[in-house]
Amino acid sequence: MTSDDALTPQTPGSPGQGGIYYGWIMVAALFFIIFVFWGTYNSFGVFFIPLSEWFGWSRAETSGAFTLGMIMQGLSGVAAGAWVDKHGPRVMMTAACLLTGLGFLLMSQTSALWHFYLFFGALAGFGAGAAYIAPVATIPRWFTRRRGLALGIMLAAMGAGQMAMPPLFNDLLTRYGWQSSFVVAGAMVIIIGLPAALLLRRSPPAGQPQEAAKVGDPNAGQGTWSTGKMLRSPQFWLLSAIWLLAAFSLQMVMVHIVPFARDEGISRETAAWLLTLYGGVAIVSRVGVGWISDMLGNRATYLGCLLLQMVALVILAGAGDLWTFRVAAAIFAAGYGGGASVFPKIVADIFGLRTIGVVLGLVGLGWSLGAGLGPFLGGLIFDLSGRYFAAFLTGAGAIALALALVVILFNVTRVTRPQTGSILPA
């Protein structure tokens, strides 16, 4: 099988040819892909109550499609990571655009709960798994000194999509209904995602400039981590658990903050803007925290991000007015948005770049499991108690446990570094 590198001719601006470094073109292309993928997918909260009321589904049943989508993302993330390591991101991202776009288009024809689970949970979810793993497994190969900044800029697309898409789909829902809104979502994924995917390449060729990953750099994959050794390491299981707990709380917030706000008497239009606020803060946080982590290191930066998330969830549990919802959403976005830029750096620093796609894909199974459990448990707690108070306090407890695991991770890595050859800046 031919890799993506062999399919792209050398052009002005390609590494080693002068002009704009192609790594930044990669960042821009992946920015647009992430923008449309996650802007549409994370608008699920806007569709939540209209679908639930239209079909008479409980909140646990409605959340279940999102749970299935997270599981499918985990499975596809492993496949996407392995493919990207060997062949590059272009073919994988092209297929993901088509699959996820098709899932959204078919959602417009939903007439039963199993349709919802198949079209949104299975098809769109499977395609969306590549839309995170492939980008975060690709960009670290192109940068060393500015790795955190490049990841932050690229992942800021999640926040940009979060700002733009929920108000758009809320307006479409009001004007045209949920069926037409899903048609627009599917068309956007295909029309925006496919051209951007054609620009993608696996890694810099020979003659790369200084910013690209250098031969001999331990982060470039010169370590000794085999897949078997990685799976037996405490670092892998700690990273998986941390990502599971972070995703558990994130998706609980993403899916249930709009229904929670509406339960407290806030209009659907105003509640949808909470997701927009989250997206706006996350843009600044992903870029700013990524840059800060390049200077201050990963440990303190990531711990600070988790602490912000825990505080936000405690505030959200007791929210009853619009101002409190806004404060909680902003603080949570600052914490999770920044942490999302730092986490791939931690993985790359521990395991290197040679098989980073496989590593992120396997660690991502933990993320998908947590992301699936969070919304479902939040909906179940509401169905049983009629309130979200205990649900968001459970999320805060999950982040507290993640904080403890991060401390253990860095202590374990410091002890085992001489044997593994890994490097993990403080």
N, C-alpha and C positions, 0 to 999 in steps of 0.2 A: 504494500500500500504506500502510495506517495504521500509525503508529509505536506503540510500547507506551505512550508518554506519553498519547496520545489515548484509550487504552482504560481509563485509571485515573482515577476521579473524585477531586476534591480532598476530602480527609478531614482531621480533626484530626490534627495531627502531620505533615501534608504540608508541604514547604518553603513558608515564607511564611504558615503558618496557626497557628504556635505549637505548643507541645507538643514531643514527641520529634522530633528532626530525622529525616526519612525516610531520609536516607543511612545511618543506623545500622540501620534496619529492613532496608535493602538488604544491609548487611553480614551481618546475622543470617540472612536468607534464603539468601544465597549460601554462608554458612558451612555450613548444613545440606546444601545441594546438593553442595558439594565434599567434605564429610564422607563422604557415602554413596557418591559416585562413586569417589573416590580411595581410600577405605578398602577397598572391594571390589576395585577394579582392582589396587591394590598388594598385595593378598593373594595375588597370583599365585605367589609363592615358596612358600606353604603347599601349593598344589595341584601344584607342580612335580614332585616325586618320585612322589606317588601316581599322577598321570597317566602319567608316564614309565614307571613299573613296570607299571601296569595294561595299557598298550598295547604296551610294548616299544620305545618311542621313545628315540632317543639324546637327550642333553642339548642338542645343537645343534638337532635337530628340534623338541624341545619349546620351546626358546627362540625358535624361528622364528615361532611364533604371536604372541609378545610383540613381536617385531621388526615383523611386519606391522601389529600394532595401533598401534605408534608411527608408522609411515608413514601409516596412515589418520588418525591424530590430526592429523598435520601438514596433510594435505589438507583435513580438515574444519575445522581451525583457521583457515585462510585464509577459507573460506566463512563461518564463524561471525563472524570479525572484521569482514568487510565488511557482513554483515547487521546486527550490533550497531551499527556506526557509523551506519547509515541508519535502522533500525527499532527498535533496542533489544533487550534480551536475553530478553524473556519467551517469544516464540514459539520462538526458537532453543533455549532451555533446556528447554522442554516437549518438543520433538521429540527432543532429546538424551536425556532421561529415558526416553522410550518406546523409542528405538532401542537404547540400552545395556541397559535392562532386558530387552528381547526377546533380545538377544545372550546374556545370562547364562542366561535361561530355556531357550533352545535348547541351551546347552552341556550341559544334563542329558541330552540325547539323542545326544551325540557317540558315534560308533562307528568313526570313521576319522580320520586325521590331517587330511584336507582339511576335515572338519566343524569340527575345532578351529580351523583357520585362518580359516574362514568366520565362525563364530559369535563366537569370542573376538577374533580378529585384526581382521576386517573390520567386523562389525556393532557389537560393543561398543567397539572402538577408534575407529570413526568417530564414534559418539555421544560418547565421552569427550573427543574433541578440543575440543568446545564447552565442556566443563566446566572448562576452565582459561582459554581465551582470552576467552570471554564475561565471566566475572567480573573478570579483570584489566583488560579494556578498559572496563568499566563503572564500577567504584569510583573510579578517578582523576577521573572527571567530577564526582563528588559532593564531593570534598575537595581542599583545597589545604594548609592549615597542618598538618593531621593525616593527610596522604595515606599516609605510611609506616606510621603506627599503624593506620589503617583497613585497609590491605592486609595488614599483619601479622596482625591479628585474623582477618580473613577467611581468609587462607591457613593460619592455625593449624589450620583444619579438616582439612588434609591430615595433620598430626601426630595430631590427635584420632582420625581414621579409622584411621591406622596403629596407634594404641594399641588401639582397640576391636576392629577387624575380624579381624586374624590369629588372636588367641586364640579368637574366636568361631568362625571357620571351621575352625580346628584341632579344636575340640571337636565341631563338626558332622561333620567328616570321620571322627573316631574313632567317633562314635555312629551316624551314618546313611549315611556314604559320600559320595563326591564328587558324585554326581548330585543328591541332595537338597540339598547345600550350594549348588550353583549355582542351584537353584530359589529358595532363600532369598535369595541375592544379587540375583537379578533382581527379586524381589518388593520388596526393600528399596529398590532404586533407584527403582522406580515409585511406591511408597507414600509415601516420604519426599520424593523429588525433585519430584513434580508439584505438590503444594500450595505448596511454597516457590517454585517457578517462577512461580506466579500472582501473587506479590507484587512481581515485578521491574518496574522502569521504566528508561527510557533515561537520563534526565538531569533535574536540577532545573528546574522551570519558572520563569517570571518571578516576581520577588519572593523569590528565594532568600535564605537567611541568609548570614552572613559565611563560614561554613565551606565552602559550596559553591564551585565554580569560578566566578571572577568574570569578567565581561566585560572584555576588555582584558588579562587575564592571559596572558602568552605561553604558559604551559602549557595554557591553555584552547583552544589550537588556532588562535591568531592568526598563527602563523608562515607561511612561504611554501613549506613542503614539499609538493610534489606527489608522487604515487606514482612517476612517472618519475624525478624528482630524487632521491627517497629511494633508489630501486634503484641509481642511479648513484653514490651517496655511499659513501665508505669506512666511515662510521659503520655503515651497514646491514650491510655484509659482515663487519665486525669483530664486531658484536653477534651476528650469526648464527653465526659461528665460535665465539664464547665460549659461547653457549648450547648449541651442538652438543657441545662438549667437556665442559661441565658435565653435560649429560644422559647422555652416554656413560658417565661414571663413576657417576652416580646409579643408573641402571637396571641397570648391572652389579652394583652392590651389592644393590639391591632384589631382583633375581631370584636371585642366586647366594649370598647370605650364608647363607641357611637350608640349602641343599644342602651348602655348604662346611662349616658347623658340624656337620652330620650325618656328613659324611665323617670329621670329627675325633673322632667318638664321642659327640657331644652328642645327646640324645634329640630327637625331632621337637617335642615339647611345649616343651622348653626353648629349642630353636632358634627356634621361632616367636615366643618372647618377645623375641628380638633386634629384630624388626620393631616390637614394642610399645615397647621402649626407644627405638628411633629416633623413633617417633611422639611419645612424651612429651617428649623433648628438643627435637624440632622445634617443638612448640607454644610452648615458652618462647622458643626462638630466633627464630621468626618474629615474635612480638609484640615481644620485647625489641629485636631488631636493627632492626625497622621503626621503632620509637620512637627508637633511637639514631641512625639515619640521618637522621631529621628534624632532629636537633641537630648532628651532626658532619659531615653530607654523605655523598655516595654513594661517592666514590672509595676512601677509606681503609676504609670499612665493607665494601665488596664485596671488596676485596683481602684483608682479614682473613678473610672467610668462605671464600674460595678456598684460602687458606693452611691453614686448619683441615682442609678436605677432603683436601688433598694429604698432610698428616701422617697423617690417619686411614687413607688407602689404603695407605700404607707399613706402618703397624702391622698392618692387616688382612692384607696379603700374607704376613706371617710368623706369623699367629695359629695357635695350636695348643691353647689352653685357653679355657674359658668366660670367664674374666676378661678376656683380651685381646680376645675378640670383643666383649664389652660396652664396653670402652674405645673400641675403633675405631668401633663403631656410634654411641656417644654423641658423639664428636668429629665424626664425619661429619655427623650430624644437626644439630649446632650450626652447622656451616659451611654446608651446603646449605640448611637451613631458613631461616637468616637471609638468605642470598643470594637466595632466592626472593622475599623481601619487597622487596629493594632493586632487583632487576633491572627490574621494570616501571616503577619510578620513573625509572631511568636512561633507559629508552626514551621515557617521557613527557617528560622534561626535554629530550631531544634533538629529538624530532619533534613535540611538542605533542599535543593531545588530539583535534583535529578528526577525524583518521583513525587514531586509535591502535589501533582494532580491526584494520584492515588491516595496519598495521605489525607488531603483535604476531603476527598470523596468519602473515605472511610470514617474520618472524624465527623464528617457531615451527617453520617447516619445518626449520630447522637443528636445533632441539631434538629434533624427532621423528626425524630421521635419526640423530642421536647416540644417542638413547634406544633406537632399534632396533638399531644396530650394537653397542652395549655388551653387552647380554645375549647376542647371537648370538656375538660374538667371545669372550666369557667362556666360553660353552659349548664353542666350537670348541677353544679353548686347553686346556680340561680334557680333551676327547675325545682330543686329540693327545698331551698330556703326562701325564694322570692327576692333575694338580695345578692349583690356582688361583693359585699364587705369581706366575707371569708375567702372569696376567690382571689382578690388582689392581695390580701395578707398572705395567702399561700404563695403567691408569686414573690412577695418580698422575702419570705423564708427561703425560697429557692435561690434567690440572689445572695442571701447571707451565706448559704452553703457554698455557692460558687466562689465567694470571696475566700473562704477557708481553703478550698481546693487550689486556688491560684497560688496561695502562699506555699502550700505543699509542693505544687508543681515546680516552682522556682528553687525550692530547697533540694528536691530530688534531682533536678537537672544540674545544679551546682555540684552535687556529690558525684554524679555519674559522668560529668563532662569529660574527664581524662580518658575514660574507657570508650566513649561513643564518638568523640571528636566533634560533638555538637558545640555550638556557641550560642549563648543567650544573654545579650546585653542586659544589664540591670535596669 
